[in-house]
Amino acid sequence: MTASSPFLLLSGGHLLVRADQMTALLRHVAAVWLQATDRGETDYDPATVLALANGLMEVADQIDAECIALLPPKDEEEEDDDAEDAED
């Protein structure tokens, strides 16, 4: 399953929702579904619940990967820190 997460970004590149909160929510919902199914608290088909939970976890992983890709390269980050230190 692949999903794009442009709903997290505004046009200026600012995050609409904190990615760590969004991915934590997705993973939590998946875990609750799996736990309820394991305990027999639901009549849902276990295979379907597992597939849906895996889908949510994949979306969370995709969001994490996209956010990591938005980070500046380590070299640029160090240069920015050095420039700020020189200004002080």
C-alpha positions in Angstrom: 0.0 0.0 0.0 1.3 3.4 -0.9 -0.2 6.7 0.1 0.9 10.2 -0.3 0.5 12.6 2.6 0.3 16.1 1.2 -2.5 16.7 3.6 0.2 17.2 6.3 1.9 20.1 4.4 0.7 23.7 3.7 1.9 25.4 0.6 4.8 27.1 2.4 6.2 23.8 3.6 4.8 24.2 7.1 3.3 21.1 8.7 -0.5 21.3 9.3 -0.3 18.5 11.9 2.7 17.4 13.8 3.9 14.3 12.1 4.9 12.5 15.2 1.4 13.0 16.7 -0.2 11.8 13.4 1.9 8.7 13.2 1.4 7.9 16.9 -2.3 8.2 16.4 -2.3 5.9 13.4 -0.2 3.3 15.2 -2.3 3.5 18.3 -5.6 2.9 16.4 -4.0 -0.1 14.7 -2.8 -1.5 18.0 -6.3 -1.0 19.6 -7.9 -2.8 16.7 -5.5 -5.7 17.0 -5.9 -6.0 20.8 -9.7 -5.9 20.6 -9.6 -8.7 18.0 -7.1 -10.8 19.9 -9.3 -10.5 23.1 -12.4 -11.5 21.1 -14.1 -8.2 21.9 -15.2 -7.8 18.3 -17.0 -9.8 15.7 -14.7 -8.5 12.9 -12.7 -10.9 10.8 -9.2 -11.1 12.3 -7.6 -11.3 8.8 -9.4 -8.1 7.7 -8.4 -6.3 10.9 -4.8 -7.4 10.5 -4.8 -6.1 6.9 -6.3 -2.8 8.0 -3.9 -2.4 10.9 -1.0 -3.1 8.6 -2.3 -0.5 6.2 -2.4 2.1 8.9 1.1 1.3 10.1 2.4 1.5 6.5 0.8 5.0 6.1 2.5 6.0 9.4 5.8 4.7 8.1 5.3 6.6 4.8 4.6 9.8 6.7 7.8 9.3 8.8 9.8 8.7 5.6 8.4 11.8 3.9 9.1 13.9 6.9 12.7 12.6 7.1 13.1 13.5 3.4 12.1 17.1 4.2 14.9 17.5 6.7 17.9 19.5 5.4 21.1 17.5 4.7 23.4 17.2 7.7 26.0 19.4 6.0 23.5 22.3 5.6 22.4 21.9 9.2 25.9 22.2 10.5 26.6 25.2 8.2 23.5 27.0 9.5 24.7 26.3 13.1 28.2 27.7 12.3 26.7 30.8 10.8 24.5 31.4 13.8 27.5 31.0 16.1 29.6 33.5 14.1 26.8 36.1 14.4 26.8 35.8 18.2 
